[in-house]
Amino acid sequence: MDNSIKLSSSELATLWTTYTNDCAAICMITYFLQHIDDNAIKEVVNYSLNISEQHTKKIKTLFNNEKVAIPKAFSVEEDVILSTPRLYSDSFYLFYLHNMAKISANSYSLALANAARSDVRQFYSQSLESSITLYNKTADLLLEKGLYLRPPQIPMPENVDFVQEHSFLTGWFGERRPLNAVEIMNLFFNIERNQLGKSLIIGFCQTSKTKEIIDYFSRGKNIAGKHVEVFSSILNESELPAPMTWDTLPTNSTTQVFSEKLMMFHISALQGASISHYGTSMGTSPRRDIGLHYNRLLHEVLLYAEDGANLLIKHGWLEQPPQAPNRQNLVHK
């Protein structure tokens, strides 16, 4: 431990966020393990649970040493009803963990790049390694089961080429060029993420008990469906296939499984990931029409996320991250 060096604001932010996210993950994954038939998938789910439990234990120790308040976050005892019927399929669990491994790897690499203390860097180096292992385990199992959704193939380039005309950027007006590989990649994975998010939120919607929360989840389901349609239409225009829906829809159960606080937090966290993905996709898609689509859909996600934050605040569910002191309030007037 580098106790002689205080945690920086970026280190505190990433550790606080990691702890909260892993507490939520423990709740979700512990429930998954109550209803699982496939032993190979169960092994991967157990591995993921072990990662999150190790993370929370290490961060709690570090915070105690630094006299940092431990976030309340979530717990299985308060936020999950384990005795409820199955809500999601084994296939959903596998896709869910595959996507979470992608998000975690991105988050941990950023956290590592913004850490100075050696113990924090070591923690995120190990966390990144674990996420890569989880990603590989889920990818191998998806391939083995014939469930892996691979982006469409295009002809391999035989020569180096450079853009010669400004029509390369043309979007709304004029003849649009075919999609390039980066644009295809972005569209494909944004469809995949939205399909998974739609499956998750359908389950939340049918098991929630509060009307305004149900209405919020229903709106999110419709947004995800619309975004899938928009991205799919762009692929179809270039005669490229969009990823097909997998066996991930929830069961017919309407019994509440997760606390509404946990479900709202989960959707809020996914909105944050979507905003990041859309921003990156917009910045790496030269065709004007595609960039405008991302800009429009990003605005819709931002509004939805803001409304979700307001709901969390209204119900007293939004835990405040560490913040700088208000110097004005410290001044004697």
N, C-alpha and C positions, 0 to 999 in steps of 0.2 A: 504494500500500500504506500502511495506517495502522500502521506498525511501532512507533510510539510508544505505541500502545494494545494491550495484551495481549489475546489471544483470550479471550472469556468461556467459561464451561463450556458454555453452550448453543450458542455458535458452534462450539466444538471438537466437541461431540457431533454436531451436524448435518453438519459437514464430514467427520468420521470415518465416519459412517453413509453419507453420500452416496458417498464414495470406495469403500467396501466394496461397496455395492449396484451401483455402476456397473462395478466390476471383474467382478462376477458377470454383469451384463448383457452386457458385452463377450464373455464366454465363450459365453453362450447365443446371442447374435445372430450371432457369427462362425460358429458351427455352422449356424445357419439358412441363412446365405448359401452354404453348400456344397451345399445341396439346395433349389433354388427355381426354379420354371419361369415364374411370372408376372412379367413385367418391371415392371408397375406396383407390385406388392407388393414386389419387390426394391428398387425405388427408395426406398420408405418404410423398409424394413429397413436400407438403407445410411444413410439420414438418421438413424435411431435410433442406429446404431453410431457415427456421427460425433459425436452429442451426448455419448454416454458417454465416448468417447475424449477429447473436449475437457474434460469435467468432471475426469477423473482427472489429466490433464496440469496443469490449473489448480490443483487441490487439492494435488498433489504439490509444485508450485512454492511454494505458500503455506506448506505444512508445512516445507519445507526452509528457507525464510526464517525461520520461527518456531522452527526446531530441534525440530520435533515428529516423533516416529518415524512413518514411513510404515507403515500397516497392511500385513500380508502379503497378506491378502485372497485373490484368485484370479488365475490367469493361464491363457491359452489353452494355453500349453505344458504346464502341469502338470494342468489340470483338464478338458481336452476332447480327445477323439480325433477329429480332423476327417475322417479317412479312412473312418469308419464309414458304414453305409447310412442312408438317410433314416428318421427316426423320426416326424416330424410333417408335416402337410400345409401347403400354402401358406396355406389358410384359417386354420389354427391360428395361423400366424405373425401374421396380420393381427389376429385377435382378441386374441392375446397382447399385441401392442404397443398396441392400443387400451386394454386394461385397465391396462397399465403406465403409459400416459400419464395416466390418471385418478389412479392412486396417486401418481405423481410430482408431479403438479400440487398435490395435497393436501399432500404432504410439503414441497415447496418453498415453498408459501405460508406454512406454519407456520414453516419455517426463516427465512424473510424477516421474519416478525413477531417473531422472537426474536433478531434480529441487530442489533447497534449499529454495528459498524465499517462504514465506507462501502464498502470493497472486498468484504466478505462480503455486504452488502446488494446490491451491484451483481452479484455472482456469482449470487445466488439470484433476482434480478430477471430476469437473462438466462436462467437455468435454467427459471424458470417460463414465460417467453415461448416457449422451445424446446418445453417440454412441451405448451403450448397448441397450438403449430403441429403437433406430432406428433399430438395428439388430433384436430385438424381434418383432417389428411391421412388418418388411418385412418378417421375417420367418413365422409369424402367417398368413400373407396374402398369401404367397406362398403356405403354407399348405392348407389354405382354398380354394384356386383356383386350387389345384391339380397340381401345378407347381414346388413344392419343389423337388429338385434332391437329393435323399438320397443315400449315399454310400451303396454298396452291403452288405448284411448280411452274417455272417459266423457263424458256430456253437459256442455256448458259452462254454468256457473251464470248465470242471468239476473237474479238478485237477490242482495243482500247478506243473509246469514242469520247468526243467533247461536244457540248451543246453549241450549236451553230446559230440558232434562231431564238428570238424572244418568245416565239409561240410555245416554247417549253413551259412557260409560266401560265399560258392561257387557261382560263377556267370557264367563266360564265359565257363569254362571247368567243366565237370562232370555233374551229375544230379542236376538240380536246385530244391531247396525245394520250397514248396508253399509260396506265399506271406504272411507276417504277417500283423496284423491289422494296425500297424503304416504305413507300406509301402503302403497298400491299401488306407488308408486315404490320404496320400500325393499325390499318383497318381491321385486319384479321384478329389481332389480339384484343382490340377494343370491342369487337363483337363478342369474343369469347368471354371477356370480363363482364360485359353487360348481361350475357345469358346466365352466367353463374350468379351474378347479383340479383337477377330477376327471380331465379329459383329460390335463393335465400330469403328474399323479401316476401315472396308468396307465402312461404311457411310462417314468417313473422306475422303477416297480415291475417292469416286465418286462425292464429292462436292468440292474438292480442285481444284485450277486453275493453279498451278505452276507445271511444268513437274517434276522437281527434287523432289518436295514434294510428288507428286503422286507416283513417282517411289519408294520413301522411304516407303510410306504407303503400296504399293503393296508388297514390300519385307517383311514388318512386317506381313501382312496378310498371306503370304506363310510360314513364320517362325512359326506363331501360329498354322496354319493347320498341319504342319509337327510335331510339338511338341504334338499335340493332337493325331496324329497317333502313335507316339512312345509310349506314355503313355498308350494308349488304347491297343496296341499290348501286353504290359506287363500284363495288367489285363486279356486280352483274353487268354493268355497262361495258366493262372490259372483258366480258365473258369469262370471268373468274368465279369459282364457287365460293360461297360463304360457308363458314363452319356450321354444321347441322346441330340441332338441339340434341343433347344427350339424355340419358335416363337419369335426370337429376331433379325432376319435379317432386315436390313434397307429397307425402301421403295425404289421405283425407282427414287426418286427425285435426281436431279443433281444440284440443286440450292445451292450456297454456303450459309451456315448457320453460321459457326464459323470462326473467323480469323485463318489464317494458324499458326500464333504465338500461339494461344490457343490450336489448335489441336496438334501441335508439342510438346508443354509443357505437354499436357495430356498424350501423348504416352510416353514421357520421364519419367514422374512420374510413369506410370504403369511398365516401364522397371525396375525402381528402386525397386518396390514392387516384381516383378518377380525374380530379383536377390536375394532378401532376402528370398523369399519362396523356391527357388531352393537350396540355401545354407543350409537352415534348413532341407529340404527334404533329401539332400545328407548326412547330418550329422546324420540323424535318420533312414537311410535305410542300414542295415548291408549287404545285398546281393551285392556282388562286381559288378555285371553287372548293377544293378540299379544305384549305385553310379557313375559308369563310364558314364552312360547315362546322369545323371544330370550334371556331370562335362563337358561333351561335349556340351550339350544344353546350359549350363550356359555360356560357352565361346562364343557361338553364340549370346546370348542375350547381353553380354558385348560389343561385336563388334558392334552390331546393335545400342546399346545405345550410344557408342562413336561416331558413324557416325551421329546419331541424334543430339548430342551435337555440333558437328562441323557445322551442318546445322543451328542450333539455333545461333551459334556465327557468322556465315557467314551473316545471315540476320539481325543481331543486336537484336535478340530476347531473348538472355540469360541474365537475370538479375543476377548480381553478389551478392552472399550472403555476409554478413559481414565477414571481414577477419582480421587477425592480421597484425600489421604494418610491413613493410619491413625495418628491422633495418639497413640493408646495405645502403638503400637509404637515411637514416637519418644521416649517417655519413658524416661529412664535409671532402671533399677530396681536 
